[in-house]
Amino acid sequence: MRTLTRYTGFAALLAAGVATIGAARAGDWGDDHDRVERLAQVAELEQQIHVTFHSAVSVHDPVNGDSSEVITQRIRDVLSIWTQDGKITIVNTSATAGNYIGNGDPDDPATCPPPSGDTSANGQQGTLCTLYKYVAGGLQATHKWVSLTPAYKTKFVPLKGDDGQWTSSVYFECHYFNVASNPATGQPFWTAVSHVDLDGKARKIDGRWLEVEVAVCNLPD
């Protein structure tokens, strides 16, 4: 519980920081009503997508590791921020690069198959569930990783269309650290293991922001 409390506190602090950054940029967002409306959308994007994502891809029990049941729930949590036809493209030269299309269920092999190995530009490795269950480092049982994100690099630009529907660009980074205990000190290693960025777009559907499409690139350590 103490671990989860720390994550909750961190998420709240992160959200406050992004709201402050958004307010500082609000001078470019038209009149007062427009600025207030768009800042409200930034706050929702932060809470509904950004915070949910980082909580889901971070280990919840860094001492003992998460159970398979907890990991499955974490996969469900991260899938919940996506549309049913969402798409992630992994941009690198690894065997798991390529397209992951559609949502999926971690308990259903038909909608959450292992990666196909198809790294071609127009191919499909599997679903979003495939990516999170079999590929994403933070969601593998052998990894005790947490994902931290630099708030000053996080950016949402919500726009309201003529039809009244909201869309937004989405950019944030994930800096993963190994927080397994160092036997020599009993303290977490806090060793950097992976840095990636997510650049894409989201859409507000039935009052909730959902990711639609994202490209994920590795960053240099």
C-alpha positions as CSV (number, residue, x, y, z in Angstrom):
1,M,0.0,0.0,0.0
2,R,2.9,2.4,0.8
3,T,4.2,1.8,-2.8
4,L,0.8,2.5,-4.3
5,T,0.5,5.6,-2.2
6,R,3.8,6.9,-3.4
7,Y,2.7,6.3,-7.0
8,T,-0.5,8.2,-6.4
9,G,1.3,11.1,-4.8
10,F,3.8,11.2,-7.7
11,A,0.9,11.1,-10.3
12,A,-0.8,14.0,-8.5
13,L,2.5,16.0,-8.5
14,L,3.1,15.2,-12.1
15,A,-0.4,16.3,-13.1
16,A,0.0,19.6,-11.2
17,G,3.3,20.2,-13.0
18,V,1.8,19.7,-16.4
19,A,-1.2,21.9,-15.6
20,T,1.3,24.7,-14.6
21,I,3.2,24.2,-17.9
22,G,-0.1,24.4,-19.8
23,A,-1.1,27.6,-18.0
24,A,2.2,29.2,-18.9
25,R,1.6,28.4,-22.6
26,A,-2.1,29.5,-22.5
27,G,-1.3,32.9,-23.9
28,D,-1.3,31.4,-27.4
29,W,-4.7,29.8,-26.9
30,G,-7.1,32.6,-27.9
31,D,-9.6,34.3,-25.5
32,D,-10.1,33.5,-21.8
33,H,-12.9,31.0,-22.4
34,D,-10.9,29.2,-25.0
35,R,-7.9,29.0,-22.7
36,V,-9.9,27.7,-19.8
37,E,-11.6,25.1,-21.9
38,R,-8.4,23.8,-23.4
39,L,-6.6,23.8,-20.1
40,A,-9.5,21.6,-18.8
41,Q,-8.9,19.2,-21.6
42,V,-5.1,19.1,-20.9
43,A,-5.9,18.2,-17.3
44,E,-8.2,15.4,-18.5
45,L,-5.6,14.1,-20.9
46,E,-3.0,14.1,-18.2
47,Q,-5.2,12.1,-15.8
48,Q,-7.0,9.8,-18.2
49,I,-4.1,8.9,-20.5
50,H,-0.7,9.9,-19.1
51,V,-1.1,9.0,-15.4
52,T,-3.0,5.8,-16.2
53,F,-0.3,4.7,-18.7
54,H,2.7,5.2,-16.4
55,S,0.9,3.5,-13.4
56,A,0.1,0.5,-15.6
57,V,3.6,0.0,-17.0
58,S,5.3,0.4,-13.7
59,V,5.8,-2.5,-11.2
60,H,3.4,-2.2,-8.2
61,D,5.4,-4.4,-5.9
62,P,9.1,-3.7,-6.5
63,V,10.2,-6.0,-3.6
64,N,8.5,-9.2,-4.5
65,G,7.5,-8.5,-8.1
66,D,3.9,-8.5,-9.3
67,S,1.8,-11.6,-9.6
68,S,0.4,-12.8,-12.9
69,E,-3.0,-11.6,-11.8
70,V,-1.7,-8.1,-11.1
71,I,0.2,-7.9,-14.4
72,T,-2.9,-9.0,-16.3
73,Q,-4.8,-6.2,-14.6
74,R,-2.1,-3.7,-15.4
75,I,-2.3,-4.8,-19.1
76,R,-6.1,-4.2,-18.9
77,D,-5.5,-0.8,-17.4
78,V,-3.1,0.3,-20.2
79,L,-5.5,-1.1,-22.8
80,S,-8.3,1.0,-21.3
81,I,-6.7,4.2,-22.6
82,W,-7.0,3.0,-26.3
83,T,-9.8,3.0,-28.8
84,Q,-10.9,-0.5,-30.1
85,D,-9.1,0.2,-33.4
86,G,-6.0,1.8,-31.8
87,K,-2.6,1.4,-33.5
88,I,1.0,1.5,-32.2
89,T,3.9,1.4,-34.6
90,I,7.3,0.5,-33.0
91,V,10.0,2.3,-34.9
92,N,13.4,0.5,-34.4
93,T,15.3,-2.4,-36.0
94,S,14.4,-5.1,-33.5
95,A,12.4,-8.3,-34.2
96,T,9.4,-6.8,-32.5
97,A,9.3,-3.6,-34.6
98,G,6.2,-2.9,-36.7
99,N,2.5,-2.4,-36.3
100,Y,0.2,-3.5,-33.4
101,I,-3.4,-2.8,-34.4
102,G,-6.7,-3.3,-32.4
103,N,-7.2,-3.6,-28.7
104,G,-7.5,-7.1,-27.4
105,D,-8.0,-9.1,-24.2
106,P,-4.9,-10.6,-22.4
107,D,-6.9,-13.8,-21.6
108,D,-8.0,-14.3,-25.2
109,P,-5.3,-15.8,-27.5
110,A,-7.4,-14.9,-30.5
111,T,-7.2,-11.2,-29.7
112,C,-3.8,-11.3,-27.9
113,P,-1.5,-13.6,-29.9
114,P,2.3,-13.6,-29.6
115,P,4.1,-11.4,-32.1
116,S,3.9,-12.6,-35.7
117,G,7.4,-11.5,-36.6
118,D,6.1,-9.3,-39.4
119,T,8.2,-6.1,-39.2
120,S,7.2,-4.8,-42.6
121,A,5.7,-1.3,-43.0
122,N,2.3,-2.5,-43.9
123,G,2.3,-5.7,-41.8
124,Q,0.9,-6.5,-38.4
125,Q,2.8,-8.0,-35.4
126,G,-0.5,-8.4,-33.5
127,T,-2.8,-6.3,-31.4
128,L,-2.0,-3.7,-28.7
129,C,-2.5,-6.5,-26.2
130,T,0.2,-8.4,-28.0
131,L,2.6,-5.5,-27.5
132,Y,1.8,-5.1,-23.8
133,K,1.7,-8.8,-22.9
134,Y,4.7,-10.1,-24.8
135,V,6.9,-7.1,-25.7
136,A,6.6,-4.1,-23.3
137,G,9.5,-4.3,-20.9
138,G,7.6,-2.8,-17.9
139,L,4.9,-5.5,-18.1
140,Q,7.2,-8.5,-18.1
141,A,7.1,-10.6,-14.9
142,T,10.9,-10.8,-14.7
143,H,11.3,-7.0,-14.7
144,K,10.9,-4.7,-11.7
145,W,10.7,-1.5,-13.7
146,V,9.1,1.9,-13.1
147,S,8.5,4.4,-15.8
148,L,9.3,8.1,-15.0
149,T,8.5,10.9,-17.4
150,P,9.9,14.4,-17.7
151,A,6.9,16.8,-17.3
152,Y,8.6,19.6,-19.1
153,K,8.7,17.5,-22.3
154,T,5.1,16.3,-22.1
155,K,2.8,18.1,-24.6
156,F,-0.9,17.9,-25.4
157,V,-2.5,20.2,-27.9
158,P,-6.3,19.7,-27.7
159,L,-8.4,21.1,-30.5
160,K,-12.2,21.4,-30.8
161,G,-13.4,20.7,-34.3
162,D,-16.3,22.4,-36.1
163,D,-18.4,19.4,-35.2
164,G,-17.7,20.0,-31.5
165,Q,-15.5,16.9,-31.2
166,W,-12.1,17.1,-29.4
167,T,-8.9,15.7,-30.7
168,S,-5.3,16.2,-29.4
169,S,-1.7,15.5,-30.3
170,V,0.0,13.6,-27.6
171,Y,3.7,13.5,-26.8
172,F,5.5,12.1,-23.7
173,E,8.6,10.1,-22.8
174,C,9.0,6.9,-20.7
175,H,12.3,6.6,-18.9
176,Y,12.4,3.1,-17.4
177,F,14.5,2.3,-14.3
178,N,15.2,-1.1,-12.6
179,V,14.1,-0.7,-9.0
180,A,14.8,-4.3,-7.9
181,S,16.7,-4.4,-4.6
182,N,20.4,-4.3,-4.6
183,P,21.5,-7.2,-2.4
184,A,24.6,-5.3,-1.2
185,T,22.6,-2.3,0.1
186,G,18.9,-3.4,0.3
187,Q,18.0,-0.3,-1.7
188,P,16.6,-0.2,-5.3
189,F,19.2,-0.2,-8.1
190,W,17.6,2.7,-9.9
191,T,19.5,1.7,-13.1
192,A,18.3,3.1,-16.4
193,V,17.2,0.3,-18.6
194,S,15.1,1.8,-21.5
195,H,14.1,5.2,-22.8
196,V,11.3,5.6,-25.4
197,D,9.0,8.4,-26.7
198,L,5.4,8.2,-27.7
199,D,4.2,10.6,-30.3
200,G,0.6,10.3,-31.6
201,K,-3.0,11.5,-31.3
202,A,-6.0,11.0,-29.1
203,R,-9.7,11.6,-29.5
204,K,-12.4,12.3,-26.9
205,I,-15.2,9.7,-27.1
206,D,-18.3,9.8,-24.9
207,G,-16.6,12.2,-22.5
208,R,-13.3,10.3,-22.2
209,W,-9.9,10.8,-23.9
210,L,-8.6,7.7,-25.7
211,E,-5.4,7.1,-27.7
212,V,-6.0,6.5,-31.4
213,E,-2.5,6.1,-32.9
214,V,1.1,6.4,-31.6
215,A,4.6,5.9,-33.0
216,V,7.1,4.7,-30.4
217,C,10.8,5.3,-30.9
218,N,13.8,4.3,-28.8
219,L,15.8,7.2,-27.3
220,P,19.5,7.1,-26.7
221,D,20.4,6.2,-23.1
